[in-house]
Amino acid sequence: MTKAAAQKTAIRRNDLVQVLIGRDGGRLTRKPADVTHAREPGRRGRVLRVDRDSGRALIEGVNTVMKARRPDPRRGHRGGIVEQNAPVPLANLMLVCRKCDRPVRVRIVRAKRKLTRLCRKCGAEV
């Protein structure tokens, strides 16, 4: 059995991304006010980690789930129900251009022996 190839992506850590489709809000958490926006696409967040092997990324504040954790005195965790981020498929995400302030495709260009990502709408560096 061979290992699957890692997915190519222009999304990197600390990028601002927007969720295009899917259930981005995760399970219903906290207040009823979150219920109306919990399942809508269009949420934005900062990328915490990208896993190219599974084709998923952790986004800050998107797809939050409630998880029960056991107490661990060595790590200083008291235990209980904890809210944490779950990964989102890379296919459901799009980079947000800082200049345009909207989700855009990117063009990867080699300039001075360095790869840079350019916005397809305005040409600014992402």
MOPAC internal coordinates of N, CA, C and O (Angstrom, degrees):
PM7 1SCF
backbone

  N    0.0000 0     0.00 0     0.00 0    0    0    0
  C    1.4464 1     0.00 0     0.00 0    1    0    0
  C    1.5332 1   108.56 1     0.00 0    2    1    0
  O    1.2310 1   120.28 1   -50.66 1    3    2    1
  N    1.3187 1   117.07 1   129.34 1    3    2    1
  C    1.4583 1   120.88 1  -178.06 1    5    3    2
  C    1.5206 1   110.12 1   -98.96 1    6    5    3
  O    1.2310 1   121.93 1   -27.15 1    7    6    5
  N    1.3156 1   113.91 1   152.85 1    7    6    5
  C    1.4634 1   120.13 1   178.43 1    9    7    6
  C    1.5222 1   109.36 1   -78.04 1   10    9    7
  O    1.2310 1   120.53 1   -41.73 1   11   10    9
  N    1.3191 1   116.60 1   138.27 1   11   10    9
  C    1.4720 1   121.08 1   179.52 1   13   11   10
  C    1.5216 1   109.82 1   -69.17 1   14   13   11
  O    1.2310 1   120.96 1   -33.20 1   15   14   13
  N    1.3101 1   115.77 1   146.80 1   15   14   13
  C    1.4644 1   120.56 1  -179.99 1   17   15   14
  C    1.5248 1   110.30 1   -70.38 1   18   17   15
  O    1.2310 1   121.00 1   -34.37 1   19   18   17
  N    1.3173 1   115.69 1   145.63 1   19   18   17
  C    1.4604 1   120.90 1   178.42 1   21   19   18
  C    1.5225 1   109.53 1   -69.23 1   22   21   19
  O    1.2310 1   120.92 1   -38.44 1   23   22   21
  N    1.3252 1   115.84 1   141.56 1   23   22   21
  C    1.4550 1   121.77 1  -177.33 1   25   23   22
  C    1.5253 1   110.26 1   -76.24 1   26   25   23
  O    1.2310 1   120.53 1   -45.51 1   27   26   25
  N    1.3329 1   116.60 1   134.49 1   27   26   25
  C    1.4589 1   120.63 1   175.41 1   29   27   26
  C    1.5255 1   108.72 1   -78.44 1   30   29   27
  O    1.2310 1   121.02 1   -39.77 1   31   30   29
  N    1.3257 1   115.66 1   140.23 1   31   30   29
  C    1.4535 1   119.85 1  -179.89 1   33   31   30
  C    1.5250 1   110.13 1  -154.05 1   34   33   31
  O    1.2310 1   120.76 1   -27.91 1   35   34   33
  N    1.3077 1   116.15 1   152.09 1   35   34   33
  C    1.4602 1   121.57 1   176.70 1   37   35   34
  C    1.5198 1   110.74 1   -95.16 1   38   37   35
  O    1.2310 1   120.44 1   178.68 1   39   38   37
  N    1.3243 1   116.76 1    -1.32 1   39   38   37
  C    1.4619 1   121.30 1  -178.72 1   41   39   38
  C    1.5155 1   108.87 1   -87.20 1   42   41   39
  O    1.2310 1   121.19 1   -50.33 1   43   42   41
  N    1.3357 1   115.32 1   129.67 1   43   42   41
  C    1.4566 1   121.77 1  -179.78 1   45   43   42
  C    1.5169 1   110.11 1  -126.26 1   46   45   43
  O    1.2310 1   121.13 1    -6.91 1   47   46   45
  N    1.3344 1   115.45 1   173.09 1   47   46   45
  C    1.4565 1   120.79 1   178.97 1   49   47   46
  C    1.5308 1   109.99 1   -63.40 1   50   49   47
  O    1.2310 1   120.44 1   -34.85 1   51   50   49
  N    1.3160 1   116.76 1   145.15 1   51   50   49
  C    1.4799 1   126.19 1   179.86 1   53   51   50
  C    1.5244 1   113.64 1    71.41 1   54   53   51
  O    1.2310 1   118.77 1  -171.24 1   55   54   53
  N    1.3188 1   119.95 1     8.76 1   55   54   53
  C    1.4604 1   122.21 1   174.05 1   57   55   54
  C    1.5222 1   109.74 1   -78.44 1   58   57   55
  O    1.2310 1   120.68 1   -27.18 1   59   58   57
  N    1.3265 1   116.30 1   152.82 1   59   58   57
  C    1.4528 1   121.49 1   173.08 1   61   59   58
  C    1.5231 1   107.43 1   -92.92 1   62   61   59
  O    1.2310 1   120.27 1   -56.11 1   63   62   61
  N    1.3271 1   117.10 1   123.89 1   63   62   61
  C    1.4599 1   121.54 1  -178.50 1   65   63   62
  C    1.5180 1   110.00 1  -126.72 1   66   65   63
  O    1.2310 1   121.39 1   -18.27 1   67   66   65
  N    1.3322 1   114.94 1   161.73 1   67   66   65
  C    1.4579 1   121.45 1   176.85 1   69   67   66
  C    1.5142 1   108.42 1  -125.23 1   70   69   67
  O    1.2310 1   120.81 1   -40.04 1   71   70   69
  N    1.3340 1   116.05 1   139.96 1   71   70   69
  C    1.4570 1   121.43 1   178.52 1   73   71   70
  C    1.5186 1   108.11 1   -81.03 1   74   73   71
  O    1.2310 1   120.63 1   -52.60 1   75   74   73
  N    1.3329 1   116.40 1   127.40 1   75   74   73
  C    1.4629 1   120.80 1  -177.59 1   77   75   74
  C    1.5196 1   112.18 1   -89.46 1   78   77   75
  O    1.2310 1   120.60 1   131.25 1   79   78   77
  N    1.3338 1   116.46 1   -48.75 1   79   78   77
  C    1.4576 1   120.39 1  -176.78 1   81   79   78
  C    1.5107 1   109.43 1  -137.94 1   82   81   79
  O    1.2310 1   120.64 1   -14.71 1   83   82   81
  N    1.3153 1   116.38 1   165.29 1   83   82   81
  C    1.4515 1   120.86 1   172.62 1   85   83   82
  C    1.5044 1   113.31 1   103.10 1   86   85   83
  O    1.2310 1   122.50 1     4.49 1   87   86   85
  N    1.3000 1   112.82 1  -175.51 1   87   86   85
  C    1.4554 1   121.85 1  -177.07 1   89   87   86
  C    1.5155 1   107.76 1   -95.15 1   90   89   87
  O    1.2310 1   120.19 1  -103.47 1   91   90   89
  N    1.3194 1   117.23 1    76.53 1   91   90   89
  C    1.4605 1   120.99 1  -170.69 1   93   91   90
  C    1.5074 1   113.76 1   -74.57 1   94   93   91
  O    1.2310 1   119.37 1   157.88 1   95   94   93
  N    1.3125 1   118.81 1   -22.12 1   95   94   93
  C    1.4552 1   120.07 1  -175.32 1   97   95   94
  C    1.5086 1   113.59 1   -81.97 1   98   97   95
  O    1.2310 1   119.87 1   167.50 1   99   98   97
  N    1.3201 1   117.85 1   -12.50 1   99   98   97
  C    1.4542 1   120.59 1  -179.96 1  101   99   98
  C    1.5161 1   111.55 1    75.95 1  102  101   99
  O    1.2310 1   121.31 1    22.12 1  103  102  101
  N    1.3069 1   115.10 1  -157.88 1  103  102  101
  C    1.4571 1   119.93 1   179.58 1  105  103  102
  C    1.5192 1   109.64 1   -73.99 1  106  105  103
  O    1.2310 1   121.20 1   -22.77 1  107  106  105
  N    1.3186 1   115.30 1   157.23 1  107  106  105
  C    1.4547 1   119.64 1  -177.66 1  109  107  106
  C    1.5221 1   110.05 1   -67.19 1  110  109  107
  O    1.2310 1   120.85 1   -52.38 1  111  110  109
  N    1.3073 1   115.98 1   127.62 1  111  110  109
  C    1.4581 1   120.62 1  -177.56 1  113  111  110
  C    1.5146 1   109.97 1  -126.75 1  114  113  111
  O    1.2310 1   121.14 1   -24.57 1  115  114  113
  N    1.3019 1   115.43 1   155.43 1  115  114  113
  C    1.4589 1   124.85 1   173.26 1  117  115  114
  C    1.5142 1   115.17 1    50.41 1  118  117  115
  O    1.2310 1   120.39 1    62.37 1  119  118  117
  N    1.3471 1   116.86 1  -117.63 1  119  118  117
  C    1.4624 1   122.55 1  -167.88 1  121  119  118
  C    1.5310 1   112.38 1   -82.43 1  122  121  119
  O    1.2310 1   120.33 1   -22.91 1  123  122  121
  N    1.3348 1   116.97 1   157.09 1  123  122  121
  C    1.4633 1   119.98 1   173.82 1  125  123  122
  C    1.5221 1   112.44 1   -64.76 1  126  125  123
  O    1.2310 1   119.25 1   161.09 1  127  126  125
  N    1.3378 1   119.03 1   -18.91 1  127  126  125
  C    1.4677 1   121.16 1   178.75 1  129  127  126
  C    1.5216 1   110.67 1   -64.27 1  130  129  127
  O    1.2310 1   120.27 1   151.67 1  131  130  129
  N    1.3416 1   117.09 1   -28.33 1  131  130  129
  C    1.4656 1   120.90 1   178.97 1  133  131  130
  C    1.5248 1   112.59 1   -73.58 1  134  133  131
  O    1.2310 1   120.37 1   162.29 1  135  134  133
  N    1.3290 1   116.89 1   -17.71 1  135  134  133
  C    1.4540 1   120.50 1  -174.08 1  137  135  134
  C    1.5212 1   111.78 1   -63.07 1  138  137  135
  O    1.2310 1   119.39 1   140.39 1  139  138  137
  N    1.3283 1   118.77 1   -39.61 1  139  138  137
  C    1.4577 1   120.15 1  -176.33 1  141  139  138
  C    1.5244 1   112.36 1   -68.78 1  142  141  139
  O    1.2310 1   120.12 1   147.48 1  143  142  141
  N    1.3475 1   117.37 1   -32.52 1  143  142  141
  C    1.4529 1   120.52 1  -177.19 1  145  143  142
  C    1.5185 1   112.96 1  -101.81 1  146  145  143
  O    1.2310 1   119.87 1   179.93 1  147  146  145
  N    1.3327 1   117.86 1    -0.07 1  147  146  145
  C    1.4581 1   120.62 1  -171.61 1  149  147  146
  C    1.5215 1   112.66 1   -67.21 1  150  149  147
  O    1.2310 1   119.35 1   150.30 1  151  150  149
  N    1.3130 1   118.85 1   -29.70 1  151  150  149
  C    1.4579 1   120.01 1  -173.83 1  153  151  150
  C    1.5270 1   113.37 1  -115.28 1  154  153  151
  O    1.2310 1   119.86 1  -168.78 1  155  154  153
  N    1.3277 1   117.88 1    11.22 1  155  154  153
  C    1.4598 1   120.62 1  -176.97 1  157  155  154
  C    1.5221 1   111.97 1   -89.94 1  158  157  155
  O    1.2310 1   120.08 1   -43.58 1  159  158  157
  N    1.3233 1   117.45 1   136.42 1  159  158  157
  C    1.4610 1   120.03 1   170.86 1  161  159  158
  C    1.5219 1   109.75 1   -69.71 1  162  161  159
  O    1.2310 1   120.48 1   -15.60 1  163  162  161
  N    1.3138 1   116.69 1   164.40 1  163  162  161
  C    1.4472 1   120.83 1   179.39 1  165  163  162
  C    1.5108 1   113.33 1   108.91 1  166  165  163
  O    1.2310 1   120.02 1   174.62 1  167  166  165
  N    1.3375 1   117.57 1    -5.38 1  167  166  165
  C    1.4575 1   119.74 1   178.90 1  169  167  166
  C    1.5182 1   109.81 1   -72.01 1  170  169  167
  O    1.2310 1   121.04 1   -35.45 1  171  170  169
  N    1.3266 1   115.62 1   144.55 1  171  170  169
  C    1.4605 1   121.45 1   179.74 1  173  171  170
  C    1.5150 1   109.76 1  -115.65 1  174  173  171
  O    1.2310 1   121.53 1   -26.92 1  175  174  173
  N    1.3228 1   114.69 1   153.08 1  175  174  173
  C    1.4587 1   119.77 1   177.81 1  177  175  174
  C    1.5114 1   111.08 1  -168.01 1  178  177  175
  O    1.2310 1   121.78 1   -11.73 1  179  178  177
  N    1.3327 1   114.20 1   168.27 1  179  178  177
  C    1.4558 1   121.50 1  -179.83 1  181  179  178
  C    1.5243 1   108.79 1   -91.91 1  182  181  179
  O    1.2310 1   120.28 1   -39.84 1  183  182  181
  N    1.3314 1   117.08 1   140.16 1  183  182  181
  C    1.4591 1   122.33 1  -178.55 1  185  183  182
  C    1.5259 1   108.31 1   -76.92 1  186  185  183
  O    1.2310 1   121.02 1   -55.79 1  187  186  185
  N    1.3301 1   115.65 1   124.21 1  187  186  185
  C    1.4573 1   120.77 1   177.85 1  189  187  186
  C    1.5229 1   111.60 1   -91.51 1  190  189  187
  O    1.2310 1   120.54 1   141.26 1  191  190  189
  N    1.3503 1   116.57 1   -38.74 1  191  190  189
  C    1.4565 1   120.59 1  -178.25 1  193  191  190
  C    1.5146 1   109.49 1  -157.61 1  194  193  191
  O    1.2310 1   120.37 1   -36.79 1  195  194  193
  N    1.3275 1   116.89 1   143.21 1  195  194  193
  C    1.4595 1   122.45 1   177.43 1  197  195  194
  C    1.5200 1   108.27 1  -118.41 1  198  197  195
  O    1.2310 1   120.41 1   -53.34 1  199  198  197
  N    1.3366 1   116.82 1   126.66 1  199  198  197
  C    1.4609 1   122.16 1   176.48 1  201  199  198
  C    1.5264 1   107.49 1  -110.95 1  202  201  199
  O    1.2310 1   120.86 1   -79.85 1  203  202  201
  N    1.3272 1   115.96 1   100.15 1  203  202  201
  C    1.4632 1   120.53 1  -175.36 1  205  203  202
  C    1.5188 1   112.10 1   -72.72 1  206  205  203
  O    1.2310 1   119.96 1   155.13 1  207  206  205
  N    1.3354 1   117.68 1   -24.87 1  207  206  205
  C    1.4652 1   120.10 1   179.88 1  209  207  206
  C    1.5247 1   111.87 1   -67.53 1  210  209  207
  O    1.2310 1   120.59 1   138.18 1  211  210  209
  N    1.3431 1   116.48 1   -41.82 1  211  210  209
  C    1.4628 1   119.60 1   179.52 1  213  211  210
  C    1.5258 1   112.08 1   -93.79 1  214  213  211
  O    1.2310 1   119.82 1   170.58 1  215  214  213
  N    1.3577 1   117.94 1    -9.42 1  215  214  213
  C    1.4568 1   121.16 1   179.12 1  217  215  214
  C    1.5173 1   113.19 1    72.51 1  218  217  215
  O    1.2310 1   120.50 1  -144.46 1  219  218  217
  N    1.3392 1   116.64 1    35.54 1  219  218  217
  C    1.4576 1   121.33 1  -177.67 1  221  219  218
  C    1.5190 1   110.85 1  -134.07 1  222  221  219
  O    1.2310 1   120.92 1   -18.87 1  223  222  221
  N    1.3363 1   115.85 1   161.13 1  223  222  221
  C    1.4634 1   120.93 1   179.54 1  225  223  222
  C    1.5242 1   109.46 1  -140.24 1  226  225  223
  O    1.2310 1   121.04 1   -32.42 1  227  226  225
  N    1.3333 1   115.62 1   147.58 1  227  226  225
  C    1.4602 1   121.58 1   173.77 1  229  227  226
  C    1.5160 1   107.98 1   -92.95 1  230  229  227
  O    1.2310 1   120.72 1   -53.88 1  231  230  229
  N    1.3348 1   116.23 1   126.12 1  231  230  229
  C    1.4556 1   122.09 1  -178.37 1  233  231  230
  C    1.5240 1   108.24 1  -116.77 1  234  233  231
  O    1.2310 1   120.68 1   -45.18 1  235  234  233
  N    1.3204 1   116.30 1   134.82 1  235  234  233
  C    1.4547 1   121.63 1  -178.14 1  237  235  234
  C    1.5316 1   110.59 1   -67.98 1  238  237  235
  O    1.2310 1   120.67 1   -57.78 1  239  238  237
  N    1.3343 1   116.32 1   122.22 1  239  238  237
  C    1.4536 1   121.85 1   176.46 1  241  239  238
  C    1.5176 1   115.21 1    79.40 1  242  241  239
  O    1.2310 1   119.76 1  -174.23 1  243  242  241
  N    1.3275 1   118.06 1     5.77 1  243  242  241
  C    1.4670 1   121.64 1  -179.79 1  245  243  242
  C    1.5203 1   107.93 1  -119.11 1  246  245  243
  O    1.2310 1   120.64 1   -41.82 1  247  246  245
  N    1.3346 1   116.39 1   138.18 1  247  246  245
  C    1.4632 1   123.20 1   179.14 1  249  247  246
  C    1.5254 1   111.00 1    60.20 1  250  249  247
  O    1.2310 1   120.64 1  -129.76 1  251  250  249
  N    1.3206 1   116.37 1    50.24 1  251  250  249
  C    1.4568 1   120.82 1   177.95 1  253  251  250
  C    1.5183 1   109.46 1   -80.91 1  254  253  251
  O    1.2310 1   120.63 1   -41.23 1  255  254  253
  N    1.3180 1   116.40 1   138.77 1  255  254  253
  C    1.4594 1   122.69 1   179.98 1  257  255  254
  C    1.5296 1   108.66 1  -128.79 1  258  257  255
  O    1.2310 1   120.95 1   -24.67 1  259  258  257
  N    1.3119 1   115.79 1   155.33 1  259  258  257
  C    1.4560 1   121.55 1   176.40 1  261  259  258
  C    1.5234 1   107.63 1   -96.02 1  262  261  259
  O    1.2310 1   120.92 1   -47.17 1  263  262  261
  N    1.3219 1   115.84 1   132.83 1  263  262  261
  C    1.4569 1   120.77 1  -176.26 1  265  263  262
  C    1.5270 1   109.32 1  -134.36 1  266  265  263
  O    1.2310 1   120.30 1   -43.52 1  267  266  265
  N    1.3224 1   117.03 1   136.48 1  267  266  265
  C    1.4593 1   121.29 1   177.43 1  269  267  266
  C    1.5262 1   108.98 1   -85.80 1  270  269  267
  O    1.2310 1   120.77 1   -51.42 1  271  270  269
  N    1.3458 1   116.13 1   128.58 1  271  270  269
  C    1.4654 1   120.72 1   179.70 1  273  271  270
  C    1.5098 1   110.40 1  -121.46 1  274  273  271
  O    1.2310 1   121.58 1   -35.61 1  275  274  273
  N    1.3191 1   114.58 1   144.39 1  275  274  273
  C    1.4599 1   120.40 1   176.69 1  277  275  274
  C    1.5247 1   109.51 1   -80.40 1  278  277  275
  O    1.2310 1   120.32 1   -25.18 1  279  278  277
  N    1.3199 1   117.00 1   154.82 1  279  278  277
  C    1.4574 1   119.08 1   175.69 1  281  279  278
  C    1.5339 1   110.88 1   -68.05 1  282  281  279
  O    1.2310 1   120.63 1   -38.12 1  283  282  281
  N    1.3159 1   116.40 1   141.88 1  283  282  281
  C    1.4562 1   122.03 1   177.92 1  285  283  282
  C    1.5219 1   107.73 1  -136.22 1  286  285  283
  O    1.2310 1   120.24 1   -83.30 1  287  286  285
  N    1.3418 1   117.14 1    96.70 1  287  286  285
  C    1.4627 1   119.59 1  -176.00 1  289  287  286
  C    1.5292 1   113.12 1   -64.99 1  290  289  287
  O    1.2310 1   119.95 1   152.07 1  291  290  289
  N    1.3439 1   117.70 1   -27.93 1  291  290  289
  C    1.4655 1   119.83 1  -179.66 1  293  291  290
  C    1.5274 1   111.33 1   -66.29 1  294  293  291
  O    1.2310 1   120.14 1   144.87 1  295  294  293
  N    1.3222 1   117.34 1   -35.13 1  295  294  293
  C    1.4650 1   121.07 1  -179.88 1  297  295  294
  C    1.5240 1   112.14 1   -96.54 1  298  297  295
  O    1.2310 1   120.55 1   177.60 1  299  298  297
  N    1.3188 1   116.56 1    -2.40 1  299  298  297
  C    1.4584 1   120.32 1   177.60 1  301  299  298
  C    1.5166 1   113.64 1    77.82 1  302  301  299
  O    1.2310 1   119.85 1  -154.76 1  303  302  301
  N    1.3437 1   117.89 1    25.24 1  303  302  301
  C    1.4664 1   120.87 1   179.27 1  305  303  302
  C    1.5170 1   109.40 1  -100.59 1  306  305  303
  O    1.2310 1   120.59 1   -51.51 1  307  306  305
  N    1.3332 1   116.48 1   128.49 1  307  306  305
  C    1.4554 1   121.01 1  -176.62 1  309  307  306
  C    1.5139 1   113.52 1   -78.83 1  310  309  307
  O    1.2310 1   119.92 1   159.09 1  311  310  309
  N    1.3150 1   117.76 1   -20.91 1  311  310  309
  C    1.4572 1   120.67 1  -177.37 1  313  311  310
  C    1.5075 1   111.08 1    93.88 1  314  313  311
  O    1.2310 1   120.52 1    -8.77 1  315  314  313
  N    1.3197 1   116.62 1   171.23 1  315  314  313
  C    1.4496 1   121.91 1   179.72 1  317  315  314
  C    1.5194 1   110.98 1   119.28 1  318  317  315
  O    1.2310 1   120.83 1    18.52 1  319  318  317
  N    1.3179 1   116.03 1  -161.48 1  319  318  317
  C    1.4571 1   120.78 1  -178.87 1  321  319  318
  C    1.5213 1   108.59 1   -93.06 1  322  321  319
  O    1.2310 1   120.98 1   -53.99 1  323  322  321
  N    1.3313 1   115.73 1   126.01 1  323  322  321
  C    1.4626 1   122.29 1  -175.05 1  325  323  322
  C    1.5227 1   108.92 1  -120.62 1  326  325  323
  O    1.2310 1   120.83 1   -38.82 1  327  326  325
  N    1.3181 1   116.01 1   141.18 1  327  326  325
  C    1.4619 1   120.95 1   176.04 1  329  327  326
  C    1.5256 1   108.01 1   -95.52 1  330  329  327
  O    1.2310 1   120.55 1   -51.49 1  331  330  329
  N    1.3469 1   116.55 1   128.51 1  331  330  329
  C    1.4577 1   119.74 1   179.59 1  333  331  330
  C    1.5174 1   110.18 1  -142.96 1  334  333  331
  O    1.2310 1   120.91 1   -16.71 1  335  334  333
  N    1.3292 1   115.87 1   163.29 1  335  334  333
  C    1.4577 1   121.40 1  -179.59 1  337  335  334
  C    1.5195 1   110.68 1   -84.42 1  338  337  335
  O    1.2310 1   120.69 1   -39.89 1  339  338  337
  N    1.3222 1   116.29 1   140.11 1  339  338  337
  C    1.4629 1   121.92 1   174.78 1  341  339  338
  C    1.5274 1   107.61 1  -108.26 1  342  341  339
  O    1.2310 1   119.79 1   -27.53 1  343  342  341
  N    1.3395 1   118.01 1   152.47 1  343  342  341
  C    1.4637 1   119.92 1  -176.90 1  345  343  342
  C    1.5265 1   113.11 1   -69.02 1  346  345  343
  O    1.2310 1   121.36 1   -28.55 1  347  346  345
  N    1.3423 1   115.01 1   151.45 1  347  346  345
  C    1.4675 1   123.74 1   179.21 1  349  347  346
  C    1.5297 1   107.26 1  -118.65 1  350  349  347
  O    1.2310 1   119.18 1   -41.77 1  351  350  349
  N    1.3326 1   119.16 1   138.23 1  351  350  349
  C    1.4722 1   119.79 1   178.10 1  353  351  350
  C    1.5287 1   111.98 1   -60.34 1  354  353  351
  O    1.2310 1   120.65 1   -39.09 1  355  354  353
  N    1.3285 1   116.36 1   140.91 1  355  354  353
  C    1.4627 1   121.62 1  -179.64 1  357  355  354
  C    1.5262 1   111.56 1   -62.82 1  358  357  355
  O    1.2310 1   120.16 1   151.30 1  359  358  357
  N    1.3250 1   117.31 1   -28.70 1  359  358  357
  C    1.4583 1   120.86 1  -179.49 1  361  359  358
  C    1.5263 1   112.12 1   -67.17 1  362  361  359
  O    1.2310 1   120.38 1   160.27 1  363  362  361
  N    1.3351 1   116.89 1   -19.73 1  363  362  361
  C    1.4627 1   120.88 1  -179.41 1  365  363  362
  C    1.5179 1   113.06 1   -93.12 1  366  365  363
  O    1.2310 1   119.93 1  -176.73 1  367  366  365
  N    1.3340 1   117.74 1     3.27 1  367  366  365
  C    1.4608 1   122.29 1  -175.98 1  369  367  366
  C    1.5137 1   111.33 1  -114.69 1  370  369  367
  O    1.2310 1   120.92 1   -26.80 1  371  370  369
  N    1.3316 1   115.84 1   153.20 1  371  370  369
  C    1.4548 1   121.51 1   175.12 1  373  371  370
  C    1.5186 1   108.50 1  -143.06 1  374  373  371
  O    1.2310 1   120.69 1   -40.55 1  375  374  373
  N    1.3391 1   116.29 1   139.45 1  375  374  373
  C    1.4551 1   121.71 1   178.93 1  377  375  374
  C    1.5219 1   111.07 1   -65.38 1  378  377  375
  O    1.2310 1   120.48 1   -33.99 1  379  378  377
  N    1.3261 1   116.69 1   146.01 1  379  378  377
  C    1.4657 1   122.16 1   176.81 1  381  379  378
  C    1.5259 1   107.59 1  -107.18 1  382  381  379
  O    1.2310 1   120.69 1   -55.02 1  383  382  381
  N    1.3228 1   116.28 1   124.98 1  383  382  381
  C    1.4621 1   121.93 1   178.29 1  385  383  382
  C    1.5271 1   108.48 1   -75.43 1  386  385  383
  O    1.2310 1   120.72 1   -44.96 1  387  386  385
  N    1.3421 1   116.24 1   135.04 1  387  386  385
  C    1.4675 1   120.19 1  -179.63 1  389  387  386
  C    1.5230 1   111.56 1   -69.12 1  390  389  387
  O    1.2310 1   120.61 1   146.50 1  391  390  389
  N    1.3297 1   116.43 1   -33.50 1  391  390  389
  C    1.4606 1   120.55 1  -177.90 1  393  391  390
  C    1.5333 1   111.50 1   -77.94 1  394  393  391
  O    1.2310 1   120.49 1   131.29 1  395  394  393
  N    1.3366 1   116.67 1   -48.71 1  395  394  393
  C    1.4800 1   121.64 1  -179.16 1  397  395  394
  C    1.5270 1   112.19 1   -75.21 1  398  397  395
  O    1.2310 1   120.51 1   149.66 1  399  398  397
  N    1.3397 1   116.63 1   -30.34 1  399  398  397
  C    1.4584 1   124.07 1  -173.87 1  401  399  398
  C    1.5239 1   111.67 1    58.81 1  402  401  399
  O    1.2310 1   121.19 1  -136.81 1  403  402  401
  N    1.3405 1   115.32 1    43.19 1  403  402  401
  C    1.4632 1   120.35 1   174.06 1  405  403  402
  C    1.5290 1   108.52 1  -150.43 1  406  405  403
  O    1.2310 1   120.30 1   -21.06 1  407  406  405
  N    1.3339 1   117.03 1   158.94 1  407  406  405
  C    1.4673 1   119.30 1  -179.72 1  409  407  406
  C    1.5258 1   110.42 1   -67.39 1  410  409  407
  O    1.2310 1   120.87 1   -46.19 1  411  410  409
  N    1.3281 1   115.95 1   133.81 1  411  410  409
  C    1.4618 1   120.71 1  -175.60 1  413  411  410
  C    1.5272 1   110.48 1  -138.17 1  414  413  411
  O    1.2310 1   121.52 1   -20.61 1  415  414  413
  N    1.3230 1   114.69 1   159.39 1  415  414  413
  C    1.4527 1   120.66 1   167.94 1  417  415  414
  C    1.5194 1   107.01 1   -80.56 1  418  417  415
  O    1.2310 1   120.95 1   -21.07 1  419  418  417
  N    1.3165 1   115.79 1   158.93 1  419  418  417
  C    1.4562 1   118.76 1   179.26 1  421  419  418
  C    1.5204 1   109.90 1  -122.56 1  422  421  419
  O    1.2310 1   121.74 1   -28.91 1  423  422  421
  N    1.3102 1   114.27 1   151.09 1  423  422  421
  C    1.4581 1   122.74 1   175.84 1  425  423  422
  C    1.5249 1   105.88 1  -111.57 1  426  425  423
  O    1.2310 1   120.21 1   -50.76 1  427  426  425
  N    1.3218 1   117.21 1   129.24 1  427  426  425
  C    1.4548 1   120.79 1   179.57 1  429  427  426
  C    1.5196 1   108.08 1   -97.72 1  430  429  427
  O    1.2310 1   120.95 1   -58.47 1  431  430  429
  N    1.3435 1   115.79 1   121.53 1  431  430  429
  C    1.4560 1   122.37 1  -174.54 1  433  431  430
  C    1.5282 1   108.71 1  -125.16 1  434  433  431
  O    1.2310 1   121.29 1   -41.18 1  435  434  433
  N    1.3155 1   115.13 1   138.82 1  435  434  433
  C    1.4594 1   119.87 1   175.70 1  437  435  434
  C    1.5213 1   108.20 1   -90.86 1  438  437  435
  O    1.2310 1   120.34 1   -61.04 1  439  438  437
  N    1.3145 1   116.96 1   118.96 1  439  438  437
  C    1.4626 1   122.31 1   178.90 1  441  439  438
  C    1.5256 1   108.50 1  -133.15 1  442  441  439
  O    1.2310 1   120.68 1   -59.84 1  443  442  441
  N    1.3147 1   116.31 1   120.16 1  443  442  441
  C    1.4649 1   122.24 1   179.06 1  445  443  442
  C    1.5256 1   111.86 1    55.64 1  446  445  443
  O    1.2310 1   120.83 1  -130.02 1  447  446  445
  N    1.3343 1   116.02 1    49.98 1  447  446  445
  C    1.4727 1   123.18 1   178.67 1  449  447  446
  C    1.5246 1   113.39 1    60.92 1  450  449  447
  O    1.2310 1   120.21 1  -156.02 1  451  450  449
  N    1.3120 1   117.20 1    23.98 1  451  450  449
  C    1.4613 1   121.54 1  -179.75 1  453  451  450
  C    1.5187 1   108.56 1  -136.11 1  454  453  451
  O    1.2310 1   120.46 1   -42.93 1  455  454  453
  N    1.3268 1   116.73 1   137.07 1  455  454  453
  C    1.4540 1   120.59 1   177.35 1  457  455  454
  C    1.5278 1   109.23 1   -85.50 1  458  457  455
  O    1.2310 1   120.96 1   -51.34 1  459  458  457
  N    1.3199 1   115.78 1   128.66 1  459  458  457
  C    1.4659 1   120.45 1   177.24 1  461  459  458
  C    1.5163 1   108.89 1  -123.76 1  462  461  459
  O    1.2310 1   121.10 1   -28.28 1  463  462  461
  N    1.3178 1   115.50 1   151.72 1  463  462  461
  C    1.4626 1   121.71 1   179.05 1  465  463  462
  C    1.5143 1   108.64 1  -104.00 1  466  465  463
  O    1.2310 1   120.58 1   -55.07 1  467  466  465
  N    1.3257 1   116.49 1   124.93 1  467  466  465
  C    1.4587 1   121.91 1  -179.23 1  469  467  466
  C    1.5202 1   109.97 1  -114.69 1  470  469  467
  O    1.2310 1   121.15 1   -37.35 1  471  470  469
  N    1.3362 1   115.40 1   142.65 1  471  470  469
  C    1.4588 1   122.02 1   176.57 1  473  471  470
  C    1.5223 1   109.43 1   -69.73 1  474  473  471
  O    1.2310 1   119.90 1   -45.10 1  475  474  473
  N    1.3197 1   117.79 1   134.90 1  475  474  473
  C    1.4645 1   120.82 1   179.72 1  477  475  474
  C    1.5301 1   112.09 1   -76.14 1  478  477  475
  O    1.2310 1   119.99 1   158.52 1  479  478  477
  N    1.3251 1   117.62 1   -21.48 1  479  478  477
  C    1.4651 1   120.71 1  -178.95 1  481  479  478
  C    1.5337 1   112.23 1   -81.54 1  482  481  479
  O    1.2310 1   120.90 1   127.97 1  483  482  481
  N    1.3601 1   115.89 1   -52.03 1  483  482  481
  C    1.4570 1   119.27 1  -173.20 1  485  483  482
  C    1.5223 1   113.88 1  -112.94 1  486  485  483
  O    1.2310 1   119.85 1   166.97 1  487  486  485
  N    1.3287 1   117.90 1   -13.03 1  487  486  485
  C    1.4636 1   120.88 1   178.62 1  489  487  486
  C    1.5096 1   114.17 1    85.04 1  490  489  487
  O    1.2310 1   119.64 1  -176.46 1  491  490  489
  N    1.3343 1   118.30 1     3.54 1  491  490  489
  C    1.4622 1   121.12 1  -179.79 1  493  491  490
  C    1.5259 1   110.10 1   -75.92 1  494  493  491
  O    1.2310 1   120.89 1   -25.49 1  495  494  493
  N    1.3182 1   115.91 1   154.51 1  495  494  493
  C    1.4574 1   120.40 1   177.71 1  497  495  494
  C    1.5201 1   109.84 1   -75.85 1  498  497  495
  O    1.2310 1   121.05 1   -47.48 1  499  498  497
  N    1.3131 1   115.60 1   132.52 1  499  498  497
  C    1.4673 1   120.68 1  -178.32 1  501  499  498
  C    1.5115 1   108.58 1   -90.27 1  502  501  499
  O    1.2310 1   120.10 1   180.00 1  503  502  501

